Amino acid sequence: MVFTIRPLRPARECSASAQIRGGAGHRSAGLRGAVTTSLAACALLFVVGAARLHAAPFVPTDDAQVLERLPWRASDSIARDLAALRAAAAAEAAPAAAATQLADRYFELALESGDPRYAGYAEAALARARGEPTAEWLTLRGALRQYRHDFAGALQDFQAALALDPAHAQAHAWRGAVLLVQAEPALAQRECAALRRLDRPALAGACEGLALAYSGRLAAASRTLGQAVAAASSAQQRSWLFTRMAEVAAWQGQPQVAESLYRAALALDVESVYLRTAWADHLLDTGQHEMVLQELAGREAADSLLLRLAEAAATLKRPEAERWQHALQDRYAAARARGDTTHRAEEARFELRLRGDAAAALRLAQENYAVQREPRDARVLLESAVAAGQRAAAKPAIDWLQRSGFEDRHLRELAGLTTAPAPARKSLR
């Protein structure tokens, strides 16, 4: 029998929820055995340039004109790996494991590059698997579902995987990550405890560190993440943990510490759109706009990075700012036309920072916060509400700040929960 997954919305560049890469025998571009929450962002990547959504199809006028540069040559190791995995999965008697391995590799590439097409390839590979669903297959399908913000479906898949294999570390880690995205750190702690019982110290430490951070215990979170770095077994794990430690330092009002941690992550030379995006946000928050243009040069294909480039260029009044803004408008419009709503937080930021439309930004931020509720989601909602003169519209985020005790003074000041001056941080305009 062939088991398939139900068609999902078009793939996107990065998730607002968890990206867990780990487990025995797996390779990964993301954190192996650690919780990765990526940005709530990103429309379809293959809508490139400033061609309007309803314009006539583009027809090249010169055979020598370059339409797109492919990332690899046939001689590249990645291309060879994919070719071997595709051949194994296409064999007539191929086991489900072969299709799952191919799908896993495609999903890794989606996380590395920010190209959502690889997530679509992963889904197609999973759909070709034969036999009864395995814990690995269910966990990967759940990961792809959370990538598209189908958190309820993802949690169902992780639960089904754990019913087949209660010791499946990836399924526990993914469940914990999705629960954190839904602002349920107490429930996530149960998954952290399961990972600790399974003797997965890096995975458990990442889970525990983020649960502590989201519960208003930033100092303890930083210590726990630091301990997880010591237990990490790969550059990918250390890069991810340094990135999250940098975010915690920024929330603590320690921008210099945050910068040193981001640089430590970058020095490991692990390709990660999440790291590049978080690093660019830090540079924007600390007024280093020229550095954003330097660090992200040539990376316009990823929507989240293009947004940061456009913000920096607009602030510096660079000529490419208008072109990049038009490209973002087209990508968001294309996503909406396809029913893809996973980009709402990033589009809210776009409307506020680049278009100056606080009302549109607030609407998008409210819709986003109804689905995912991480600190960055609270920030865009609060800043949009303040800009629109409707602070009460951010009540869900304010309630979360009061309930959790989350310590970011910038957010608490926006919410009217403190009168103390917040550390320097650029606000959304």
C-alpha positions in Angstrom: 0.0 0.0 0.0 1.1 3.6 -0.6 0.5 6.1 2.1 0.4 9.7 1.2 0.1 13.1 2.9 -2.7 15.5 2.2 -1.7 18.4 -0.1 -0.5 21.4 1.9 -0.1 25.1 1.1 2.9 26.1 -1.1 6.2 25.8 0.6 7.9 28.7 2.2 11.3 29.8 3.1 11.3 29.5 6.8 9.0 28.6 9.6 7.9 30.6 12.5 8.0 27.4 14.6 10.5 24.8 15.3 13.1 23.3 13.0 14.6 20.3 14.8 17.3 18.4 13.1 18.7 15.5 15.1 18.5 11.9 15.9 20.8 9.0 15.5 22.2 8.5 12.0 21.0 11.9 10.6 22.9 14.7 9.0 21.6 18.2 9.3 22.2 21.8 8.3 20.2 22.9 11.3 20.9 22.1 14.9 21.2 18.4 15.3 19.3 17.7 18.5 18.4 21.2 19.2 15.3 23.4 19.0 15.4 25.8 16.1 12.7 28.4 15.8 12.9 30.2 12.7 11.4 33.4 11.5 7.7 34.0 10.8 8.3 35.1 7.4 8.8 34.4 3.9 6.7 34.1 0.8 7.4 32.0 -2.3 11.1 32.2 -3.3 10.6 31.5 -7.0 8.7 34.8 -7.6 11.8 36.8 -8.4 12.5 40.4 -9.3 10.1 43.2 -9.7 7.7 41.7 -12.4 4.2 42.4 -11.3 1.9 39.5 -10.3 -0.6 40.2 -13.1 1.8 41.4 -15.7 2.4 39.4 -19.0 4.8 36.5 -18.7 8.5 37.4 -19.1 10.0 36.3 -22.3 13.8 36.7 -22.6 15.0 38.6 -25.7 18.5 37.1 -25.8 19.6 33.4 -25.6 22.5 34.5 -23.5 20.3 36.2 -20.8 20.7 34.5 -17.4 17.3 33.8 -15.8 18.5 32.0 -12.6 21.8 30.8 -11.4 21.5 27.2 -10.1 23.2 26.7 -6.8 25.2 23.5 -7.7 27.0 21.9 -10.5 26.6 18.2 -11.3 30.1 17.6 -9.9 29.2 19.1 -6.5 28.9 16.7 -3.5 25.3 17.8 -2.8 24.2 17.1 -6.3 25.9 13.7 -6.1 24.2 12.9 -2.8 20.8 13.9 -4.1 21.2 11.8 -7.3 22.1 8.7 -5.2 19.2 9.3 -2.8 16.7 9.8 -5.7 17.9 6.6 -7.4 17.5 4.7 -4.2 14.0 6.1 -3.6 12.9 5.4 -7.3 13.9 1.7 -7.2 10.8 -0.5 -7.7 11.3 -2.3 -4.4 12.6 0.7 -2.5 11.7 0.7 1.2 9.9 3.6 2.9 13.2 4.5 4.5 14.7 5.4 1.1 12.0 8.0 0.4 12.2 9.3 3.9 16.0 9.8 3.6 15.5 11.7 0.4 12.8 13.8 1.9 15.0 14.5 4.9 17.9 15.7 2.8 15.6 18.0 0.8 14.3 19.5 4.0 17.8 20.1 5.2 18.4 22.0 2.0 15.3 24.1 2.6 16.6 25.1 6.0 20.1 25.8 4.8 19.2 27.9 1.8 15.9 29.4 2.6 14.6 28.1 -0.7 11.1 26.7 -0.1 11.1 24.6 -3.2 13.1 22.0 -1.4 10.3 21.6 1.2 8.0 20.9 -1.7 10.4 18.3 -3.0 10.6 16.7 0.5 6.8 16.4 0.6 6.7 14.8 -2.8 9.3 12.3 -1.8 7.4 11.4 1.4 4.2 10.9 -0.6 6.0 8.2 -2.7 6.9 6.1 0.4 5.5 2.6 0.5 4.4 0.5 3.4 3.1 1.5 6.8 4.1 4.9 8.3 7.2 4.7 10.5 8.1 7.0 13.4 10.7 8.7 11.2 8.2 9.3 8.4 5.6 10.7 10.7 8.2 13.0 12.4 9.4 14.4 9.1 5.8 14.9 7.9 5.1 16.7 11.2 8.2 18.9 10.7 7.0 19.8 7.2 3.5 20.6 8.5 4.9 23.0 11.2 7.0 24.6 8.4 3.7 25.6 6.9 2.2 26.6 10.3 -0.1 23.6 10.5 0.8 23.2 14.1 -2.2 21.1 15.0 -1.4 18.6 12.3 2.2 18.6 13.3 1.5 17.8 16.9 -0.7 14.9 15.8 2.1 13.5 13.7 4.6 13.8 16.5 2.2 12.1 18.9 1.7 9.3 16.4 5.4 8.9 16.0 5.9 8.7 19.7 3.1 6.1 19.9 5.2 3.9 17.6 8.5 4.8 19.3 8.4 6.5 22.7 12.1 7.0 22.6 12.1 9.0 19.3 14.2 12.0 20.3 13.3 14.1 17.3 9.6 13.8 17.8 10.0 14.9 21.4 12.1 17.9 20.4 9.7 18.9 17.6 6.8 18.7 20.0 8.6 20.9 22.5 9.4 23.4 19.8 5.9 23.7 18.5 4.6 24.2 22.1 7.1 27.0 22.6 5.8 28.7 19.4 2.3 28.5 20.9 3.6 30.1 24.1 3.2 26.9 26.2 6.7 26.6 27.9 5.3 24.5 30.8 4.1 21.9 28.4 7.3 22.1 26.4 9.2 21.4 29.5 7.7 17.9 29.6 9.4 17.2 26.2 12.6 18.7 27.5 12.4 16.2 30.4 11.9 13.3 28.0 15.0 14.3 26.1 16.9 14.5 29.3 15.8 10.9 30.2 16.9 9.8 26.8 20.4 11.1 27.5 20.3 13.8 24.8 22.1 16.6 26.7 22.4 19.1 23.8 18.9 18.6 22.6 17.5 18.7 26.1 19.6 21.8 27.0 18.4 23.7 23.9 14.8 22.8 24.8 15.2 23.8 28.4 17.0 27.0 27.7 14.3 28.3 25.4 11.6 27.2 27.8 13.3 29.2 30.6 13.8 32.2 28.3 10.1 32.3 27.4 9.2 31.9 31.0 10.9 35.1 32.2 14.2 33.5 33.3 16.8 34.9 30.9 19.9 34.5 33.0 19.1 30.8 33.7 18.3 30.4 30.0 21.7 31.7 29.0 23.5 29.4 31.5 21.5 26.4 30.3 22.2 27.1 26.6 25.8 27.5 27.4 25.9 24.1 29.0 24.3 22.7 25.9 27.1 24.2 23.8 29.6 22.2 25.8 27.6 19.0 25.1 27.1 19.7 21.4 28.7 17.2 19.0 28.8 19.2 15.8 29.4 22.7 14.3 25.7 22.8 13.4 24.6 22.4 17.0 27.1 24.9 18.3 26.1 27.5 15.6 22.4 27.2 16.5 23.0 27.4 20.3 25.3 30.4 19.9 22.5 32.0 17.8 19.9 31.5 20.5 22.3 32.6 23.2 22.8 35.8 21.2 19.1 36.4 21.1 18.9 35.9 24.9 21.7 38.4 25.4 19.8 41.0 23.3 16.7 40.4 25.3 18.8 41.0 28.4 19.9 44.4 27.0 23.5 43.2 26.3 24.1 44.1 22.6 27.9 43.7 22.8 27.6 40.2 24.3 25.0 39.4 21.6 27.3 40.5 18.8 30.2 38.4 20.1 27.9 35.4 20.2 26.6 36.0 16.7 30.1 36.3 15.4 31.0 33.0 17.2 28.1 31.3 15.3 29.1 32.8 12.0 32.7 31.8 12.5 31.6 28.1 12.4 30.7 28.6 8.7 27.4 26.8 8.9 24.9 28.0 6.3 21.7 29.0 8.0 19.1 31.5 6.8 17.9 31.8 10.4 21.3 32.8 11.7 21.7 35.3 8.9 18.3 36.8 9.5 18.8 37.1 13.3 22.3 38.6 12.8 20.8 41.2 10.4 18.1 42.0 12.9 20.8 42.6 15.5 22.7 44.9 13.1 19.5 46.8 12.3 18.6 47.2 16.0 22.0 48.6 16.8 22.1 51.0 13.8 24.7 49.1 11.7 22.8 49.5 8.4 25.9 49.5 6.2 27.0 46.3 7.7 23.7 44.7 6.8 24.3 45.5 3.1 27.8 44.0 3.3 26.8 40.9 5.2 23.8 40.0 3.1 25.2 41.0 -0.3 24.1 38.5 -2.9 21.5 36.8 -0.7 18.4 38.5 -2.0 16.8 35.2 -3.0 15.7 34.5 0.6 12.7 36.7 1.4 13.6 37.3 5.0 17.1 38.5 4.0 15.7 40.7 1.2 13.4 42.4 3.7 16.5 43.2 5.9 18.4 44.5 2.9 15.5 46.7 1.9 15.2 48.1 5.4 18.9 48.9 5.5 18.9 50.4 2.0 15.9 52.6 2.7 17.5 54.0 5.9 20.7 54.8 3.9 18.6 56.1 1.0 20.3 53.7 -1.5 18.9 53.4 -5.0 18.3 49.7 -4.8 15.8 50.2 -1.9 12.8 50.9 -4.2 13.6 47.8 -6.4 13.8 45.6 -3.4 10.6 46.9 -2.0 8.8 46.2 -5.2 10.2 42.6 -5.2 8.9 42.1 -1.7 5.5 43.4 -2.6 5.3 40.9 -5.5 6.4 38.0 -3.3 3.9 38.7 -0.6 1.1 39.2 -3.2 2.1 35.9 -4.9 1.9 34.1 -1.5 -1.6 35.6 -0.8 -2.8 34.5 -4.2 -1.8 31.0 -3.4 -3.5 31.0 0.0 -0.1 31.0 1.8 -0.5 33.0 5.1 2.8 32.0 6.7 4.5 35.3 5.8 2.2 37.5 7.9 4.7 38.6 10.6 7.3 39.6 8.0 4.7 41.4 5.8 3.5 43.3 8.9 7.0 44.4 9.4 7.3 45.4 5.7 4.1 47.4 5.9 5.3 49.3 9.0 8.9 49.9 8.3 8.9 50.3 4.5 5.4 51.4 3.6 4.4 53.3 6.8 1.0 51.7 6.9 0.4 51.0 10.6 -3.2 49.9 10.1 -2.2 47.2 7.6 0.7 46.2 9.7 -1.5 45.8 12.8 -4.0 43.7 11.0 -1.3 41.3 9.7 0.4 41.2 13.1 -2.9 40.3 14.8 -3.6 37.5 12.4 -0.1 36.2 12.8 -0.2 36.3 16.6 -3.4 34.2 16.6 -1.2 31.4 15.1 2.3 31.8 16.6 3.3 33.6 19.7 7.1 33.8 20.0 8.8 37.0 21.3 9.4 38.3 17.8 5.7 37.9 17.0 4.9 39.9 20.2 7.3 42.6 19.1 5.8 43.2 15.7 2.3 43.2 17.2 3.2 45.6 20.0 5.1 48.0 17.7 2.3 47.9 15.1 -0.3 48.6 17.7 1.7 51.5 19.2 2.3 53.0 15.7 -1.4 52.7 15.0 -2.3 54.3 18.3 -4.2 51.2 19.3 -2.1 49.7 22.1 -5.2 47.7 23.3 -5.1 45.8 20.1 -2.0 44.1 21.3 -3.7 42.8 24.4 -2.8 39.1 23.7 0.9 40.0 23.7 0.5 42.2 26.7 -1.3 39.4 28.5 1.5 37.0 27.6 4.2 39.4 28.9 2.3 39.7 32.2 1.7 36.0 32.5 5.2 34.8 31.5 7.3 37.5 33.1 9.3 37.7 29.8 12.1 40.1 30.6 12.8 42.0 27.4 12.5 45.6 28.6 11.9 46.9 25.1 8.7 44.8 24.8 7.6 45.6 28.4 8.0 49.3 27.7 5.9 49.1 24.5 3.3 47.2 26.5 3.2 49.9 29.2 4.4 47.4 31.8 7.4 49.5 32.8 8.4 53.1 33.0 12.1 52.4 33.2 14.1 53.4 30.0 14.6 50.4 27.8 18.0 49.5 26.3 18.7 51.1 23.0 16.7 49.2 20.3 15.4 50.4 17.0 11.6 50.4 16.9 9.5 49.6 13.9 8.4 52.8 12.2 
